[in-house]
Amino acid sequence: MGNNMNINGPIFATVTPFNQDDNFDEMAFINYLAFLEKAGVKSILVNGTTGEFPSLTFEERVETCEIAKKNFNGNVISDISSCCYREANELARSSVDADALLLLPPYYYDVRSEGGLVGFFKNALKGIQTPTYIYNFPFYTKVSLSKQDVVEIHKACANIVGLKDSGKDLGLSKSFSENIDNFDVFVAGDMVALNVLEIGLKGSISGAGNPFPEFLVALWNEWRKGNYRFAVEIQNKFNVWNTFRRRLRGYEISIVKEVLSKRIDGFPTATRCPIDRIDERDKQLIEENYPHIYALATQLYS
């Protein structure tokens, strides 16, 4: 399969809102998608790590993808990751309207044989035509995909068109793109979003950027127009938010939901166990710093 994908960075990995009864909040999700679209976001990833996919039921993952496709005017990528390749395959078949899919390597058994790894992807994507990205996230999976792993998976699966790399090694990210023709690599790394573009990769994918999508959208637009100095300025302002988050003790998903509630009226901050909401210290720090970061994000062109 040739790579004719029209998906460019930045991609925003969406959160999954829950109501007070711990159920998926459809209306909050629709309002949130409208917020992203209004900010200029063109591509989203649903049911990813930021979306708490391990805590979602099969039905919720299918529903999230369907609602996104109906309510977001842009590209929707659906994460179909599961340690059970049959479930991943069924999720792929149930995500037929998605523009692309995302799939982690198996992340429970310590199986590092090439046959086991490639076999997993072949079975998970059997009969699937939807373009699919490999998902490399060794921090959580404990599986560090090598350049050769990616080459072999790509050879075995005709619909593999690229990779989402959360491995925090830009050199390795670059090498993934060099070994395969027309192979798109997106990198999760907000502090290095501009560097990703500078070394010729496809773009960024961000979960933590959700509350202030203006930063990455503007960075991408100015880079494409050749306004390098302005792109550097935007990255530096974006890093105020990125650096601030490191001062907080809470889980990143909880932080993102808390700040989103300041940008979207009524947006729920609930997470599913085992992820807790942020504590009062973090809430106070966000309250104190939010106005400044909000101004940076919304006045980039002022």
TORNUGU-495767 format. One record per residue (C-alpha): x, y, z. Coordinates in steps of 0.05 Angstrom, whole numbers, padded with zeros to 5 digits, always signed. Last residue first. Example, Ala and Ser with C-alpha at 12.3 -4.5 7.8 and 13.67 -1.06 7.14 Angstrom:
! residues 2
+00273-00021+00143 +00246-00090+00156 
! end
This chain:
! residues 302
-00023+00805+00381 -00009+00743+00340 +00011+00697+00396 -00043+00727+00441 -00084+00665+00458 -00027+00620+00480 +00014+00671+00519 -00049+00699+00552 -00071+00630+00573 -00002+00617+00602 -00005+00681+00644 -00077+00669+00667 -00063+00596+00685 -00005+00608+00733 -00040+00623+00799 -00100+00577+00790 -00054+00521+00764 -00011+00528+00826 -00072+00525+00870 -00100+00464+00836 -00032+00430+00842 -00031+00442+00917 -00103+00419+00924 -00089+00351+00894 -00097+00328+00822 -00149+00275+00804 -00128+00203+00812 -00111+00152+00758 -00123+00080+00781 -00180+00091+00773 -00217+00132+00721 -00209+00206+00713 -00257+00262+00730 -00242+00334+00709 -00309+00347+00675 -00314+00404+00624 -00369+00451+00649 -00346+00511+00610 -00286+00495+00566 -00221+00533+00577 -00217+00527+00653 -00241+00455+00651 -00186+00441+00601 -00136+00459+00656 -00162+00405+00702 -00167+00354+00646 -00095+00366+00626 -00070+00360+00698 -00108+00294+00708 -00078+00266+00644 -00008+00287+00666 -00012+00252+00733 -00007+00301+00791 +00055+00327+00825 +00061+00394+00788 +00126+00431+00777 +00138+00393+00713 +00074+00422+00685 +00105+00492+00689 +00161+00472+00642 +00113+00451+00587 +00069+00512+00596 +00129+00560+00592 +00155+00514+00537 +00098+00537+00492 +00125+00608+00496 +00194+00584+00474 +00164+00542+00418 +00125+00603+00394 +00187+00646+00393 +00225+00593+00354 +00168+00589+00304 +00170+00665+00298 +00244+00662+00280 +00231+00606+00231 +00177+00640+00190 +00183+00593+00131 +00108+00588+00118 +00108+00515+00139 +00143+00533+00204 +00092+00587+00217 +00034+00540+00209 +00064+00484+00251 +00083+00531+00308 +00015+00564+00305 -00022+00498+00313 +00027+00475+00366 +00017+00537+00410 -00058+00548+00397 -00074+00479+00424 -00070+00506+00496 -00110+00458+00540 -00093+00400+00493 -00017+00407+00492 -00008+00353+00544 -00033+00300+00496 +00012+00316+00438 +00032+00288+00371 +00085+00326+00334 +00105+00329+00261 +00124+00291+00199 +00199+00286+00212 +00249+00328+00174 +00301+00343+00227 +00276+00414+00236 +00204+00391+00243 +00220+00348+00304 +00265+00403+00331 +00205+00450+00332 +00164+00402+00374 +00223+00390+00421 +00193+00410+00488 +00126+00379+00468 +00154+00310+00456 +00110+00257+00425 +00139+00246+00355 +00104+00232+00289 +00140+00190+00238 +00113+00181+00167 +00144+00127+00123 +00147+00147+00050 +00207+00101+00038 +00230+00059+00097 +00297+00059+00132 +00305+00134+00140 +00239+00147+00176 +00256+00100+00233 +00325+00131+00237 +00296+00199+00253 +00258+00173+00313 +00321+00137+00336 +00359+00202+00336 +00300+00238+00368 +00303+00192+00428 +00244+00206+00474 +00210+00139+00461 +00141+00166+00447 +00145+00151+00373 +00082+00147+00331 +00099+00107+00269 +00084+00104+00195 +00046+00075+00137 +00031+00003+00158 -00024-00021+00111 +00017-00074+00076 +00035-00110+00139 +00094-00160+00137 +00145-00113+00106 +00126-00057+00155 +00132-00104+00214 +00201-00125+00189 +00225-00053+00180 +00198-00033+00248 +00234-00089+00283 +00297-00073+00245 +00297-00001+00269 +00288-00027+00340 +00224-00026+00380 +00236-00018+00455 +00185-00061+00490 +00176-00044+00563 +00104-00026+00543 +00097+00035+00587 +00164+00071+00580 +00175+00035+00513 +00122+00074+00476 +00128+00059+00401 +00060+00059+00367 +00059+00031+00296 +00015+00072+00251 -00041+00042+00209 -00074+00058+00143 -00143+00024+00141 -00142-00039+00097 -00152-00091+00152 -00160-00164+00132 -00108-00186+00183 -00084-00125+00222 -00081-00157+00291 -00056-00222+00262 +00001-00191+00223 +00019-00145+00281 +00023-00203+00330 +00062-00246+00281 +00114-00191+00273 +00127-00190+00347 +00124-00265+00358 +00167-00280+00297 +00218-00227+00315 +00226-00259+00383 +00222-00209+00440 +00167-00239+00482 +00165-00210+00552 +00090-00221+00560 +00051-00158+00577 +00060-00104+00525 +00042-00131+00456 +00066-00079+00406 +00023-00016+00405 -00026-00002+00348 -00052+00063+00318 -00106+00067+00264 -00122+00115+00208 -00178+00156+00177 -00228+00122+00222 -00294+00101+00191 -00277+00027+00196 -00266+00032+00270 -00306-00031+00287 -00261-00072+00241 -00200-00043+00275 -00230-00057+00344 -00242-00129+00322 -00170-00136+00300 -00145-00107+00366 -00191-00156+00403 -00163-00214+00363 -00092-00190+00375 -00103-00193+00450 -00050-00149+00483 -00093-00091+00460 -00081-00027+00420 -00136-00003+00373 -00118+00071+00377 -00164+00108+00329 -00139+00165+00285 -00190+00218+00266 -00173+00268+00212 -00214+00332+00208 -00283+00360+00217 -00298+00331+00285 -00369+00313+00304 -00388+00250+00267 -00318+00220+00265 -00307+00236+00338 -00373+00205+00358 -00356+00141+00322 -00286+00137+00352 -00311+00148+00422 -00366+00096+00412 -00318+00042+00390 -00273+00055+00450 -00333+00056+00497 -00357-00011+00470 -00289-00044+00481 -00289-00018+00552 -00244+00038+00572 -00192+00038+00628 -00134+00015+00584 -00154+00070+00535 -00142+00127+00584 -00151+00179+00529 -00081+00207+00541 -00054+00137+00526 -00095+00134+00462 -00169+00123+00453 -00176+00180+00403 -00121+00212+00362 -00137+00279+00330 -00121+00316+00266 -00137+00385+00238 -00132+00429+00300 -00147+00502+00283 -00167+00528+00351 -00241+00523+00331 -00230+00449+00317 -00201+00437+00386 -00258+00472+00421 -00310+00436+00378 -00278+00370+00398 -00285+00391+00471 -00358+00407+00462 -00370+00338+00431 -00332+00304+00487 -00372+00341+00540 -00435+00319+00506 -00414+00246+00503 -00393+00240+00576 -00367+00169+00583 -00393+00141+00649 -00360+00150+00717 -00426+00170+00749 -00401+00242+00758 -00388+00246+00683 -00326+00222+00646 -00287+00258+00593 -00237+00219+00549 -00175+00259+00533 -00153+00270+00462 -00085+00258+00430 -00075+00320+00388 -00039+00312+00321 +00006+00369+00300 +00026+00347+00250 +00003+00323+00183 -00047+00271+00159 -00060+00271+00085 -00040+00199+00076 -00021+00175+00007 +00028+00124+00032 +00028+00068-00019 +00000+00000+00000 
! end
